[in-house]
Amino acid sequence: MATIVTAPPSLEEGSFVFTRVPDSNDQVNNYVYYIVISLYVFWATLGLIGYNMDIAEQRRRRDRALIPEESVPCHIAEQYYTESKHIYHNLGKADELTSRRTAKLSFWKMAGERASEFPHIFTRRHLLTSFFAMSMPTFPHLKRAFLLGLLLQACALAAAVMINIWEHESPKGTYEPVVCSGGLPAFYSAGEGGCIAVIPFGLLACTLLYLPFRAFVVHPARRSSLSPQRHLVKGKGAHLETRKFAAIPDPTMREALLCMRNERERNKHQVFAKRSYPHRFVHFLWRTTRTGFMDVRFYSIALSFAVLLAQLTIAGCSLAYMLTFTVYLSDDVVFYWLMLILVIYFGGMLIVEPLCLIVVDVWYHTIVDRIALGFGFGKYSLTADLRYRQVVREVKSLFLDEIHTVGAIRIQRWWKAVLGTHMAIYEQTQSASKIQSIYHGKMQQRKYQEDRKWALKIDVTAANDLSTVELEGLMNPFIRVTTDDGDRTFETEVAYGEDTSANFKDGSFILDIKEAKAVFVSVWSKEFQREDFIGAVVFEIPKLKKKRIDAPLKKKGTPIVDFDVTDFVSGHMDWDDFTKHARVCGSIDVTLTFLDPLKDPEVMHDNSWMNPKHRMKLAMNRVKALSQIGGKGDGVNLAKALQATQPESRAKTPLEKVVGQALDAERAPSPADLPGAVPDEDEAPAPAAGKTPPRGATP
């Protein structure tokens, strides 16, 4: 038996919506990719602008203490405050309830009142205008920017579907911007050689697209909230979660299954049962024009996530359709597709949406209010007859005024409690920040003082109870001081014949500890041809700086132990642990003093104790300071600095002699400066008396 194998249907077959356009030849149009990228760049730009506007608005609310915390109840409270005029529109002003009459309130006067309120309604409900002109806490700018970008994606999807269908119906059809040729002002004609007018067709498409988008996308997005719908107050402000007003509890499961009603619901049902069907229909229409608490109530978090997922699905479907089918359009058709997108988007924003707002918020509300006035609904219904004048006054004075007063007092108390809680939190945060700042400042100051004192003065006065290292005769002890970097070593004079207890008069040394971590003080015995080690002690500089370094540290009777100095590594070993089991070989009396080279006179004028590289750094710093203040040449400044930083006790090097000669030549007066001297251009100036001419100069 033969098996018939059928090929899968090509993309050229099937419905007009989900197939490629005819004669595409699988050629991709790059302009479609550019347009798609531009759409998403525009969307991202709107989102960035909306995010910055929300951040700026939050900062302004904190500065004005309008919203002490970013929570949904606070946003609803401010939204009620900003829209109070429209929420309580059915109550009206107190003067209007007694001054106006139904006979005097005609249809056109009611329409005029609604028209006077239309600018505020337009800036509050128009999506694009409210994005730039109105701040609504329950409807942030970022959410409105997301909806504006999503509307653009929906317009691109609708335009792509219409172009795809038209290309299948009329493969050889033409496109015109305003009107098709042929004498008649038609904007659409089907057939083999049909024509479509892009702008009129786009206006018709935006009229059909606006209402579903407004009802099923904008309204659910406005009522969605992805944050917890409760106050973010804990601790001292927990009492703010208490319910302030009475409320009717929701029916239980038993009451819902048995259709049980409470007394209020039974009375309400009896009142509605007495009304006629036209009365009920007018009441239904009148309630569609009212603004209530449900208009600013949010969905749950789960339902809000479902709304967001549905909106992202629309954007994903639009992107997938454009990259699958629209990408095969020709260049001319892509141009008209872009034109159709812009007509649908801006036509809906600038024409359809304002007209819908005028029709609904002005004319529809006026007609319903005027009809409802005859059935006893609305703010002027009680003033239709003089018999109810006293009732209006009693309702106003005994009920409405009391409700407003009690509500205002309770809101003020709640607001004061919230502000007090946040003020306490703010003061605690400021106190903690101030304490941390003071602590860090003191630590930085201490570290700065420790780093400045990089000269260590060691005074070794005596060595006592030294262990005997000579088999016969007396020991001749002396002290040797060095650092762990091994840069320089200092020794005292040998105390001949003092054996186990010796005193040293020249045991004062100044060490450069800028890069050192430990100081080794060892005791030796001098013999004729050798030196015998007795003991040593290590002073770790980081540990010493943790103590008080402003005063000298006296270490009288410091024990010395027998150990190899090269075995101890400062920073990786602890001296106490290292010498825990070592043999004590005596003790020394030593005093340690940290000095500041730029402050203490002992080391400020004599820098012979410095390492050569540190001495050169100090000289370069002085040269830089002199050049900033303003001096002679850089060579003279360098010579001065080198001469000031060189110790006077040692012999000068040849380089230093040359620098000194150059400095002397700079200081010597020229012959032209001498009184009565005539300058000679061919004769070089002679050096001053007693001065040696510099190298390379002719005497």
C-alpha positions as CSV (number, residue, x, y, z in Angstrom):
1,M,0.0,0.0,0.0
2,A,1.4,3.3,-1.0
3,T,1.7,6.1,1.5
4,I,0.9,9.6,0.3
5,V,3.1,12.3,1.9
6,T,1.8,15.9,1.8
7,A,4.2,18.8,2.1
8,P,3.5,21.3,4.9
9,P,1.5,24.3,3.8
10,S,3.7,27.2,2.8
11,L,3.4,30.6,4.3
12,E,1.7,31.8,1.2
13,E,-1.4,29.7,2.0
14,G,-4.0,30.0,4.6
15,S,-5.8,33.1,6.0
16,F,-5.0,36.7,4.9
17,V,-3.9,37.6,8.5
18,F,-1.3,34.9,9.2
19,T,0.3,34.6,5.8
20,R,3.0,36.4,4.0
21,V,2.1,39.0,1.4
22,P,2.1,37.7,-2.2
23,D,5.2,38.0,-4.3
24,S,7.4,38.5,-1.3
25,N,10.1,36.1,-2.6
26,D,11.4,35.6,1.0
27,Q,13.2,38.9,0.9
28,V,13.4,40.7,4.2
29,N,13.0,44.5,4.4
30,N,15.5,46.1,6.7
31,Y,13.4,49.2,7.1
32,V,10.9,47.2,9.2
33,Y,13.7,46.4,11.7
34,Y,14.6,50.0,11.9
35,I,11.0,51.0,12.5
36,V,10.5,48.3,15.2
37,I,13.7,49.5,17.0
38,S,12.5,53.1,16.8
39,L,9.2,52.1,18.4
40,Y,11.0,50.5,21.3
41,V,13.4,53.4,21.7
42,F,10.5,55.8,21.9
43,W,8.9,53.5,24.5
44,A,12.0,53.4,26.6
45,T,12.4,57.2,26.4
46,L,8.9,57.7,27.6
47,G,9.6,55.3,30.5
48,L,12.7,57.2,31.5
49,I,10.9,60.5,31.4
50,G,8.1,59.1,33.5
51,Y,10.5,57.6,36.0
52,N,12.3,60.9,36.5
53,M,9.0,62.8,36.9
54,D,7.8,60.3,39.6
55,I,11.1,60.7,41.5
56,A,10.8,64.5,41.3
57,E,7.2,64.4,42.5
58,Q,8.1,62.1,45.4
59,R,10.8,64.5,46.5
60,R,8.4,67.5,46.3
61,R,5.8,65.6,48.4
62,R,8.4,64.8,51.1
63,D,9.5,68.4,51.2
64,R,5.9,69.6,51.6
65,A,5.1,66.7,54.0
66,L,2.1,65.7,51.9
67,I,2.9,62.0,51.8
68,P,5.1,60.9,54.7
69,E,5.5,57.4,53.3
70,E,5.2,55.7,49.9
71,S,2.2,53.4,50.5
72,V,-1.1,52.8,48.7
73,P,-3.4,54.2,51.4
74,C,-1.5,57.5,51.4
75,H,-1.7,57.7,47.7
76,I,-5.5,57.1,47.8
77,A,-5.8,59.8,50.5
78,E,-4.0,62.3,48.4
79,Q,-5.9,61.2,45.3
80,Y,-9.2,61.8,47.2
81,Y,-7.9,65.3,48.2
82,T,-7.0,66.2,44.6
83,E,-10.3,65.0,43.2
84,S,-12.6,66.0,46.0
85,K,-14.4,68.4,43.8
86,H,-15.5,65.6,41.5
87,I,-16.0,62.9,44.1
88,Y,-18.5,65.1,46.0
89,H,-20.0,66.6,42.9
90,N,-23.4,65.1,43.8
91,L,-23.4,67.1,47.1
92,G,-22.7,70.5,45.7
93,K,-22.0,73.7,47.6
94,A,-23.9,74.7,50.7
95,D,-25.2,77.9,49.1
96,E,-26.4,76.1,46.0
97,L,-28.6,73.7,48.0
98,T,-30.9,76.5,49.1
99,S,-30.5,79.2,46.5
100,R,-31.2,77.4,43.2
101,R,-34.4,75.8,42.0
102,T,-35.1,73.2,39.5
103,A,-37.3,75.5,37.5
104,K,-34.5,77.9,37.0
105,L,-31.9,75.2,36.3
106,S,-32.3,74.5,32.6
107,F,-30.5,72.0,30.4
108,W,-28.2,74.5,29.0
109,K,-27.2,75.9,32.4
110,M,-26.3,72.3,33.5
111,A,-24.3,71.9,30.2
112,G,-22.5,75.1,30.9
113,E,-21.5,74.0,34.4
114,R,-20.1,70.7,33.0
115,A,-18.3,72.6,30.2
116,S,-16.6,74.9,32.8
117,E,-15.2,71.8,34.5
118,F,-14.1,70.2,31.3
119,P,-10.5,71.6,31.3
120,H,-9.7,69.9,34.6
121,I,-11.4,66.7,33.5
122,F,-9.5,66.8,30.2
123,T,-6.1,67.2,32.0
124,R,-7.0,64.5,34.4
125,R,-8.4,61.8,32.0
126,H,-6.6,62.4,28.7
127,L,-3.6,60.0,28.7
128,L,-1.1,62.1,26.9
129,T,-2.0,65.5,28.5
130,S,-2.1,64.0,32.0
131,F,1.3,62.6,31.4
132,F,2.8,66.1,31.2
133,A,0.3,68.2,33.1
134,M,-1.2,66.3,36.0
135,S,0.3,64.5,39.0
136,M,-1.9,61.6,40.3
137,P,-0.4,59.5,43.1
138,T,-2.7,56.5,42.2
139,F,-1.7,56.7,38.5
140,P,2.1,57.5,38.4
141,H,3.8,58.8,35.3
142,L,5.8,55.6,34.7
143,K,2.5,53.6,34.4
144,R,1.1,56.2,32.0
145,A,4.4,56.1,29.9
146,F,4.0,52.3,29.8
147,L,0.4,52.7,28.5
148,L,1.5,55.2,25.9
149,G,4.1,52.9,24.6
150,L,1.7,49.9,24.7
151,L,-0.8,51.9,22.6
152,L,1.9,52.6,20.0
153,Q,2.6,48.8,19.8
154,A,-1.2,48.1,19.5
155,C,-1.4,50.7,16.7
156,A,1.6,49.1,14.9
157,L,-0.1,45.6,15.2
158,A,-3.4,46.9,13.9
159,A,-1.7,48.7,11.0
160,A,0.3,45.6,10.1
161,V,-2.8,43.4,10.1
162,M,-4.7,45.8,7.9
163,I,-1.8,46.2,5.4
164,N,-1.4,42.4,5.3
165,I,-5.1,41.8,4.5
166,W,-5.1,44.6,1.9
167,E,-2.0,43.1,0.2
168,H,-3.8,39.8,-0.1
169,E,-7.1,41.2,-1.4
170,S,-5.5,43.6,-3.9
171,P,-2.0,42.5,-4.8
172,K,-1.8,45.2,-7.4
173,G,-3.7,47.8,-5.5
174,T,-2.4,51.3,-4.8
175,Y,-2.1,53.6,-1.8
176,E,-3.1,57.3,-1.6
177,P,-2.6,59.6,1.4
178,V,-6.0,61.4,1.5
179,V,-8.4,60.3,-1.3
180,C,-8.4,57.7,-4.0
181,S,-8.3,58.8,-7.6
182,G,-11.4,58.4,-9.7
183,G,-13.5,61.4,-9.0
184,L,-15.3,60.2,-5.9
185,P,-14.1,61.0,-2.4
186,A,-13.8,57.3,-1.6
187,F,-11.1,56.0,0.7
188,Y,-11.5,52.3,0.1
189,S,-12.2,50.2,-3.1
190,A,-11.6,46.5,-3.3
191,G,-10.7,44.5,-6.3
192,E,-7.7,43.6,-8.4
193,G,-6.7,47.2,-8.9
194,G,-8.2,48.7,-5.8
195,C,-7.2,51.7,-3.8
196,I,-7.0,52.7,-0.1
197,A,-6.7,56.2,1.3
198,V,-4.3,55.9,4.3
199,I,-5.4,58.9,6.4
200,P,-9.2,58.4,6.3
201,F,-8.7,54.7,6.8
202,G,-6.4,55.3,9.7
203,L,-8.9,57.7,11.4
204,L,-11.6,55.0,11.1
205,A,-9.3,52.4,12.5
206,C,-8.3,54.6,15.5
207,T,-12.0,55.2,16.2
208,L,-12.6,51.4,16.4
209,L,-9.3,50.8,18.4
210,Y,-9.7,53.6,21.0
211,L,-12.7,52.4,22.9
212,P,-11.5,48.7,23.5
213,F,-8.1,50.0,24.5
214,R,-9.5,52.5,26.9
215,A,-11.9,50.0,28.5
216,F,-9.7,46.8,28.6
217,V,-6.2,48.2,28.9
218,V,-6.1,51.7,30.4
219,H,-8.8,51.2,33.1
220,P,-7.4,47.9,34.4
221,A,-3.9,49.3,34.4
222,R,-5.0,52.3,36.4
223,R,-6.5,50.1,39.1
224,S,-3.6,47.7,39.3
225,S,-1.0,47.8,42.1
226,L,2.0,45.6,42.5
227,S,2.8,46.8,46.1
228,P,1.1,45.8,49.4
229,Q,-2.1,47.9,50.0
230,R,-1.4,48.7,53.6
231,H,0.6,51.2,55.6
232,L,4.3,50.4,55.8
233,V,4.4,51.4,59.5
234,K,5.7,49.2,62.3
235,G,6.7,49.5,65.9
236,K,5.5,52.8,67.4
237,G,3.1,53.4,64.5
238,A,1.3,50.1,64.7
239,H,-1.8,51.8,66.1
240,L,-2.3,53.4,62.7
241,E,-3.6,50.1,61.3
242,T,-6.7,50.4,63.5
243,R,-9.9,50.9,61.6
244,K,-11.2,54.4,62.2
245,F,-14.7,54.2,60.9
246,A,-17.4,51.6,61.2
247,A,-18.0,49.2,58.3
248,I,-20.4,46.5,57.3
249,P,-18.6,43.1,57.3
250,D,-18.7,40.9,54.3
251,P,-21.3,38.1,54.3
252,T,-20.1,34.7,55.5
253,M,-20.2,31.5,53.5
254,R,-23.5,30.4,55.1
255,E,-25.1,33.8,54.4
256,A,-24.0,33.8,50.8
257,L,-25.2,30.2,50.2
258,L,-28.6,30.8,51.8
259,C,-28.9,34.2,50.2
260,M,-29.4,35.8,53.6
261,R,-29.6,39.6,54.0
262,N,-29.0,41.9,56.9
263,E,-31.4,44.6,57.9
264,R,-29.8,47.3,55.7
265,E,-29.9,45.1,52.6
266,R,-33.6,44.1,53.3
267,N,-34.6,47.8,53.6
268,K,-32.7,48.7,50.5
269,H,-34.4,45.8,48.6
270,Q,-37.8,47.0,49.8
271,V,-37.2,50.6,48.6
272,F,-36.0,49.3,45.1
273,A,-39.0,47.0,44.9
274,K,-41.4,49.9,45.2
275,R,-39.8,51.8,42.3
276,S,-41.0,51.4,38.7
277,Y,-38.8,50.0,35.9
278,P,-38.2,53.5,34.3
279,H,-37.2,54.7,37.8
280,R,-34.8,51.8,38.2
281,F,-33.3,52.4,34.7
282,V,-32.8,56.1,35.4
283,H,-31.1,55.2,38.7
284,F,-28.8,52.9,36.8
285,L,-27.9,55.6,34.3
286,W,-27.4,58.2,37.1
287,R,-25.0,55.9,38.9
288,T,-22.8,55.6,35.8
289,T,-22.1,59.3,36.1
290,R,-21.1,59.3,39.7
291,T,-17.5,59.0,41.0
292,G,-17.1,56.8,44.1
293,F,-14.6,55.0,46.2
294,M,-14.4,52.1,43.9
295,D,-12.8,54.3,41.2
296,V,-9.7,54.7,43.3
297,R,-9.6,51.2,44.8
298,F,-6.9,48.9,43.6
299,Y,-6.9,45.3,42.4
300,S,-5.1,42.6,44.4
301,I,-1.5,41.9,43.7
302,A,-2.3,38.6,41.9
303,L,-4.9,40.3,39.7
304,S,-2.5,43.2,39.1
305,F,0.2,40.7,37.9
306,A,-2.4,39.1,35.6
307,V,-3.2,42.5,34.1
308,L,0.5,43.2,33.6
309,L,1.0,39.8,32.0
310,A,-1.9,40.4,29.5
311,Q,-0.4,43.8,28.6
312,L,3.0,42.4,28.0
313,T,1.4,39.7,25.9
314,I,0.0,42.4,23.6
315,A,3.4,43.9,23.1
316,G,4.9,40.4,22.5
317,C,2.3,39.5,19.9
318,S,2.9,42.8,18.1
319,L,6.6,42.2,18.0
320,A,6.2,38.6,16.8
321,Y,3.7,39.5,14.1
322,M,5.9,42.3,12.7
323,L,9.0,40.2,12.6
324,T,7.2,37.2,11.1
325,F,4.9,38.7,8.4
326,T,5.4,42.5,8.1
327,V,9.1,42.2,7.5
328,Y,8.4,40.9,4.0
329,L,6.7,44.1,2.8
330,S,8.2,46.1,0.0
331,D,9.7,49.6,0.5
332,D,6.7,51.5,-0.7
333,V,4.3,49.5,1.4
334,V,6.5,49.9,4.5
335,F,6.3,53.7,4.0
336,Y,2.5,53.6,4.0
337,W,2.5,51.2,6.9
338,L,4.5,53.7,9.0
339,M,2.1,56.5,7.9
340,L,-0.9,54.4,9.0
341,I,0.7,53.8,12.4
342,L,1.2,57.5,13.0
343,V,-2.3,58.3,11.8
344,I,-3.9,55.7,14.1
345,Y,-1.7,56.8,17.1
346,F,-2.0,60.5,16.9
347,G,-5.5,60.5,15.5
348,G,-6.7,58.6,18.6
349,M,-4.8,60.9,20.9
350,L,-5.6,64.2,19.4
351,I,-9.1,63.7,17.8
352,V,-10.9,60.6,19.0
353,E,-10.1,60.7,22.7
354,P,-10.9,64.5,23.2
355,L,-14.2,64.0,21.3
356,C,-15.1,61.0,23.5
357,L,-14.4,63.0,26.6
358,I,-16.6,65.9,25.4
359,V,-19.4,63.5,24.5
360,V,-19.3,61.5,27.7
361,D,-18.3,64.0,30.4
362,V,-20.3,67.0,29.1
363,W,-23.3,65.9,27.0
364,Y,-24.0,62.4,28.4
365,H,-23.6,63.6,32.0
366,T,-25.8,66.6,31.4
367,I,-28.6,64.6,29.8
368,V,-28.5,61.9,32.5
369,D,-28.5,64.6,35.3
370,R,-31.3,66.5,33.8
371,I,-33.4,63.3,33.4
372,A,-32.5,62.1,36.9
373,L,-33.5,65.4,38.4
374,G,-37.1,64.6,37.7
375,F,-36.8,61.2,39.5
376,G,-35.3,62.7,42.7
377,F,-31.6,62.1,41.9
378,G,-28.8,64.6,42.0
379,K,-27.7,67.6,44.1
380,Y,-30.7,69.8,43.2
381,S,-33.4,67.1,43.6
382,L,-34.4,68.2,47.2
383,T,-34.8,71.8,46.1
384,A,-37.5,71.0,43.5
385,D,-40.2,71.8,46.0
386,L,-40.3,74.4,48.8
387,R,-41.8,71.7,51.1
388,Y,-38.4,70.1,51.5
389,R,-36.5,73.3,52.3
390,Q,-36.4,72.6,56.0
391,V,-35.4,69.1,55.4
392,V,-32.4,70.2,53.4
393,R,-31.3,72.6,56.1
394,E,-31.6,69.9,58.8
395,V,-29.7,67.3,56.7
396,K,-26.9,69.9,56.1
397,S,-26.6,71.1,59.7
398,L,-27.3,67.8,61.6
399,F,-25.6,65.3,59.3
400,L,-23.3,66.7,56.6
401,D,-21.5,69.3,58.7
402,E,-21.0,66.9,61.6
403,I,-19.7,64.2,59.2
404,H,-17.2,66.7,57.6
405,T,-16.0,67.9,61.0
406,V,-15.5,64.4,62.5
407,G,-13.8,63.2,59.4
408,A,-11.5,66.1,59.2
409,I,-10.5,65.7,62.9
410,R,-9.8,62.0,62.5
411,I,-7.8,62.5,59.4
412,Q,-5.7,65.2,61.1
413,R,-5.0,63.0,64.1
414,W,-4.0,60.1,61.8
415,W,-1.8,62.4,59.7
416,K,-0.2,63.8,62.8
417,A,0.6,60.3,64.1
418,V,2.1,59.3,60.8
419,L,4.2,62.5,60.7
420,G,5.3,62.0,64.3
421,T,6.4,58.4,63.6
422,H,8.4,59.4,60.6
423,M,9.9,62.4,62.5
424,A,11.1,60.0,65.2
425,I,12.6,57.6,62.6
426,Y,14.3,60.6,60.9
427,E,15.8,61.8,64.2
428,Q,17.1,58.3,65.0
429,T,18.6,58.0,61.6
430,Q,20.2,61.4,61.8
431,S,21.6,60.6,65.3
432,A,23.1,57.4,64.1
433,S,24.6,59.1,61.1
434,K,26.1,61.8,63.3
435,I,27.6,59.3,65.7
436,Q,29.1,57.3,62.8
437,S,30.5,60.5,61.3
438,I,32.1,61.6,64.6
439,Y,33.6,58.1,65.1
440,H,35.0,58.0,61.6
441,G,36.3,61.5,62.0
442,K,38.2,60.6,65.1
443,M,39.6,57.5,63.6
444,Q,40.8,59.4,60.5
445,Q,42.3,62.0,62.8
446,R,44.1,59.4,64.9
447,K,45.3,57.6,61.7
448,Y,46.6,61.0,60.4
449,Q,48.5,61.6,63.6
450,E,50.0,58.1,63.5
451,D,51.1,58.5,59.9
452,R,52.7,61.9,60.6
453,K,54.9,60.6,63.5
454,W,57.3,58.5,61.5
455,A,60.4,59.3,63.6
456,L,61.0,57.1,66.6
457,K,63.4,58.2,69.3
458,I,64.9,55.3,71.4
459,D,66.7,56.0,74.7
460,V,68.5,52.9,76.1
461,T,69.9,53.9,79.5
462,A,70.8,50.6,81.2
463,A,71.1,46.8,80.8
464,N,70.6,44.7,84.0
465,D,71.0,41.0,85.0
466,L,72.6,40.0,81.7
467,S,73.4,36.3,81.1
468,T,77.1,35.5,81.2
469,V,78.5,34.6,77.7
470,E,82.2,34.8,78.7
471,L,83.8,31.8,80.4
472,E,86.5,33.9,82.0
473,G,86.8,37.7,82.5
474,L,84.2,40.4,82.5
475,M,81.8,41.1,79.7
476,N,81.9,44.4,77.7
477,P,78.2,45.0,76.8
478,F,76.9,47.4,74.2
479,I,73.5,48.0,72.5
480,R,72.7,47.6,68.8
481,V,69.4,49.0,67.4
482,T,68.0,48.3,63.9
483,T,64.7,48.1,62.0
484,D,63.1,45.1,60.3
485,D,63.8,46.6,56.8
486,G,67.6,46.6,57.7
487,D,68.2,50.1,56.3
488,R,70.4,51.5,59.1
489,T,72.0,50.2,62.3
490,F,72.9,52.2,65.4
491,E,75.3,51.1,68.2
492,T,76.2,52.6,71.6
493,E,79.7,52.8,73.0
494,V,81.1,49.7,74.6
495,A,80.8,49.6,78.4
496,Y,84.2,47.9,79.1
497,G,84.3,45.9,82.3
498,E,80.7,46.5,83.5
499,D,79.9,42.8,83.1
500,T,76.2,41.9,83.7
501,S,75.0,45.5,84.6
502,A,75.9,48.4,82.4
503,N,74.8,52.0,82.0
504,F,74.8,53.8,78.6
505,K,75.1,57.6,78.3
506,D,75.0,57.7,74.4
507,G,72.1,55.3,74.0
508,S,69.8,57.8,72.3
509,F,68.9,57.2,68.6
510,I,66.3,58.5,66.2
511,L,65.0,56.0,63.6
512,D,63.1,56.4,60.4
513,I,60.1,54.1,60.8
514,K,58.0,55.3,57.8
515,E,58.2,51.8,56.1
516,A,59.3,49.8,59.1
517,K,57.0,47.5,61.1
518,A,59.4,46.5,64.0
519,V,62.5,47.7,65.8
520,F,65.1,45.2,67.1
521,V,67.1,46.1,70.2
522,S,69.9,43.6,70.9
523,V,72.6,43.4,73.6
524,W,76.1,42.2,72.6
525,S,79.4,41.6,74.4
526,K,82.5,43.1,72.7
527,E,85.7,41.0,72.6
528,F,89.0,41.6,70.9
529,Q,88.2,39.7,67.7
530,R,84.5,38.8,68.1
531,E,81.1,39.9,69.3
532,D,79.0,37.6,71.4
533,F,75.2,37.8,71.3
534,I,73.4,38.1,74.8
535,G,69.8,38.8,74.0
536,A,67.3,40.9,72.2
537,V,63.8,42.3,72.3
538,V,61.4,43.4,69.5
539,F,59.1,46.4,69.6
540,E,56.2,46.1,67.0
541,I,55.4,49.6,65.8
542,P,51.7,49.0,64.9
543,K,51.0,47.7,68.5
544,L,52.9,50.7,70.0
545,K,50.9,53.2,67.9
546,K,47.6,51.7,69.3
547,K,48.6,53.1,72.7
548,R,49.0,56.7,73.6
549,I,51.7,58.1,71.3
550,D,51.6,61.7,72.5
551,A,53.8,61.0,75.6
552,P,57.0,58.9,75.9
553,L,56.5,55.2,76.5
554,K,58.8,54.1,79.3
555,K,59.8,50.4,79.2
556,K,61.8,49.9,82.4
557,G,62.9,46.3,83.0
558,T,62.0,45.1,79.5
559,P,63.1,41.4,79.3
560,I,65.4,40.3,76.5
561,V,65.5,36.7,75.3
562,D,67.8,34.5,73.4
563,F,66.6,34.1,69.8
564,D,67.6,34.6,66.2
565,V,66.4,37.9,64.9
566,T,66.0,36.7,61.3
567,D,63.4,34.1,62.5
568,F,60.9,36.8,63.5
569,V,58.7,38.2,60.7
570,S,56.7,41.3,61.8
571,G,53.0,41.4,60.8
572,H,52.8,37.6,60.5
573,M,54.0,36.6,64.0
574,D,53.1,37.8,67.5
575,W,56.1,38.7,69.7
576,D,54.5,37.3,72.9
577,D,53.7,34.0,71.3
578,F,57.2,33.9,69.7
579,T,59.0,34.3,73.0
580,K,56.6,32.3,75.2
581,H,59.1,29.5,75.6
582,A,62.3,31.4,75.0
583,R,65.0,31.8,77.7
584,V,65.2,35.2,79.4
585,C,68.7,36.6,79.3
586,G,68.3,39.9,81.2
587,S,66.5,43.2,80.9
588,I,67.0,46.7,79.6
589,D,65.6,50.2,80.5
590,V,64.3,51.9,77.3
591,T,62.1,54.8,76.5
592,L,60.2,55.1,73.2
593,T,59.0,58.5,71.8
594,F,57.2,59.1,68.5
595,L,58.1,62.4,66.9
596,D,56.7,64.5,64.1
597,P,59.3,65.6,61.5
598,L,57.3,68.7,60.7
599,K,56.5,69.8,64.2
600,D,59.0,68.5,66.8
601,P,62.2,70.6,67.0
602,E,64.4,67.5,67.7
603,V,64.0,66.2,64.2
604,M,62.7,69.2,62.3
605,H,66.1,70.9,61.8
606,D,68.3,67.8,61.6
607,N,67.4,65.2,59.0
608,S,70.4,63.0,59.3
609,W,68.2,60.2,60.7
610,M,66.1,59.9,57.5
611,N,66.5,57.3,54.9
612,P,68.0,58.8,51.6
613,K,64.8,58.2,49.6
614,H,62.6,59.9,52.3
615,R,65.1,62.8,52.4
616,M,64.8,63.2,48.6
617,K,61.0,63.2,48.8
618,L,61.1,65.9,51.4
619,A,63.4,68.0,49.2
620,M,61.1,67.6,46.2
621,N,58.1,68.6,48.3
622,R,59.9,71.8,49.4
623,V,60.8,72.5,45.8
624,K,57.2,72.2,44.8
625,A,56.1,74.5,47.7
626,L,58.7,77.1,46.6
627,S,57.7,77.0,43.0
628,Q,54.1,77.6,43.9
629,I,54.9,80.5,46.1
630,G,57.2,82.0,43.5
631,G,61.0,81.9,43.6
632,K,64.0,81.9,41.3
633,G,64.8,79.0,38.9
634,D,64.0,75.4,39.5
635,G,67.7,74.6,39.7
636,V,68.2,77.1,42.5
637,N,65.1,75.8,44.3
638,L,66.5,72.3,44.0
639,A,69.9,73.4,45.2
640,K,68.3,75.1,48.2
641,A,66.2,72.1,49.1
642,L,69.1,69.7,48.7
643,Q,71.3,71.9,50.8
644,A,68.6,72.2,53.5
645,T,68.0,68.5,53.6
646,Q,71.7,67.3,53.7
647,P,73.2,66.6,57.1
648,E,76.1,68.9,58.0
649,S,78.1,66.1,59.7
650,R,79.0,64.1,56.6
651,A,81.3,65.0,53.6
652,K,79.7,66.4,50.4
653,T,79.6,64.3,47.3
654,P,81.0,65.7,44.0
655,L,77.4,66.4,42.7
656,E,76.6,68.3,45.9
657,K,79.8,70.4,45.5
658,V,78.8,71.3,41.9
659,V,75.3,72.2,43.0
660,G,76.7,74.4,45.8
661,Q,79.0,76.1,43.4
662,A,76.1,76.9,41.1
663,L,74.2,78.3,44.0
664,D,77.1,80.5,45.0
665,A,77.4,81.7,41.4
666,E,73.7,82.6,41.4
667,R,74.1,84.6,44.6
668,A,77.3,86.4,43.4
669,P,76.7,89.9,42.0
670,S,77.5,90.6,38.3
671,P,80.1,93.3,37.3
672,A,77.3,95.4,35.9
673,D,75.8,95.6,39.3
674,L,79.0,96.9,41.0
675,P,79.3,100.6,41.4
676,G,81.4,102.3,38.7
677,A,81.7,99.2,36.6
678,V,81.4,99.2,32.8
679,P,80.0,96.1,31.3
680,D,82.0,94.4,28.5
681,E,80.2,92.1,26.1
682,D,83.4,90.1,25.2
683,E,84.5,89.6,28.8
684,A,82.9,87.0,31.0
685,P,82.1,88.1,34.6
686,A,84.7,87.1,37.1
687,P,83.6,85.0,40.1
688,A,83.5,86.6,43.5
689,A,86.5,86.5,45.8
690,G,87.0,83.3,47.7
691,K,84.5,81.4,45.4
692,T,85.4,78.6,43.0
693,P,84.0,79.0,39.5
694,P,81.5,76.4,38.5
695,R,82.5,73.5,36.2
696,G,82.7,74.6,32.6
697,A,83.1,78.3,33.4
698,T,86.2,80.3,32.2
699,P,88.0,82.1,35.1
